[in-house]
Amino acid sequence: MIDHIAIVTSQLETMKDFYIKYFGGRVKKWISPDGEGVLYFIMYENGTVLELEQQLKAEKIPFAPKASWARIEHIAFRAKDREEVCSLTKQIEEDGYTIVQQPTDYGCEGFFESCLLDPDGNLVEIGIDPCIFC
């Protein structure tokens, strides 16, 4: 089971505000003992945790990998129904964020989703449960 996903950002407060405003959750702030590292943990109702990390200089992280073509493609949030996908997408667009794909039926598996960019340009999906494992 996945415990959490972490995103490193240079806009820590902006990213925290974005994910809380649109997707809810409880937030807990953590500051490293030396005061240089700041994290936000956002826990959602289903137990999933999104960790937002303040970007540090690479020389301060001895195990920091060099740039790689491998990356996370997107983060997906589940909506309760098609109407929530549409209304949340509309609200996010009206607030000035980039919508990459308006709400649409996607493929033949029951997907209905929209795609947008968060403040750092990460791809975020909002969709209904297509019941992949039913």
N, C-alpha and C positions, 0 to 999 in steps of 0.2 A: 504494500500500500504506500502511495506517495504521502509523505508527511507535509511537505511544503515546497513551494517554488520561490526562488529569490530573484529579484531584479535589482541590479546595481544602477544607481541614478545619480546625476549631478543636481537634480531638482527634487530632493527628498520631500519637502513639504508639499509641493505642487502635486507630485505623484500620489502621496498619501491622501490629500484632499480629493483627487480625482477618483481613486478607487473606493473611498468611503462614500462620497456623494452619490455615485451612480450604482454601486453594488452593495453598500451597507457593510456590515461586519463590526466586530469589536476590535479596537486598536490598542496596542500596548507599545510604548516607546522603551527602547533599551539603549543605554549609553555604555560604551566600553570603560573599563576601569581607568584607562589613560585619557579618557574624554575625547579621543579622536574618532572613534567609530560610533555612528548613530544608526540604529535600525528601528523600523516599525514592523510589527507583526500584526497583520489583519486576519482575524479568524471569522470565517463565515459559518452560517447556521449548520451546514453539513459537516463541519469540522476541518474543512480545508483551510490552509494558512497561506497567505501571500506575504512574503518577507520583502521589504523594501530596504535596501542598503545604501547608505551614503557612499558615494564614490570616493575611494582613497587613491592616493598615488601608488602606482604599481610597485615602486621600490619598497613600500611599506608592507607589501604582501609577498612574502618570499615564495609562495607556491603559485602566484598568479601566472596563468598560462599566457602564451603569446596569442595574438589574434588568430582566429580559426574560422574556417568556412562553416563549421558546425555551429548551430545555434538553435534556440527554441523558436519554432515557427509562429505560435500564437498562444494566447491565453483565452480560454473559453468560459463564459458564465452562462448558467442555465436560467432561462426565464420560465415563468409558470405557464404561459400560453403565448400564442401569436400576437395578441394585442399588447402584451408587455414588451415583446421584442420591438414592435413598431413604436410604441410610445417612448420607451427608453432611448431608442435610436434617434427619434425626433428631438427629444430633450437634449441629448448630447450634441447633435448637429446644431441646434439653436444656440447652444452655449459656445459654439465656435470651433468644435473639434472636427477633424476630417473623417468623413464617412467614406470608406473604401467600397463598400457594397451595401446598398439599401436592403431592407428586409426582403427576402426572396426564398422561394422553394429551391432547394439545392439538391440535385441528384434524385435518386429513386428510393432512398431509405427513410424518408420522412423528415429530412432536415429542413428547418425553416430558420434562417439566421440572417444577421447583419454583421458587417465587419467594419471596424473603425480603428483609428490610431490614438493611443494614449498620449500624454504630453511628451514622452520621450520617443514617440514614433513606433512603439511596439504594437503589433497587430492584436486586436482584441475581438473575439467573437461573442455575440449574444444570440443564443438560440434556444429552441425547445428541445426536449429530450426525444431523440429519434428512436429510442428503445433499441439500440444496437444489439444489446445482449439479451433481449427478450426471447 
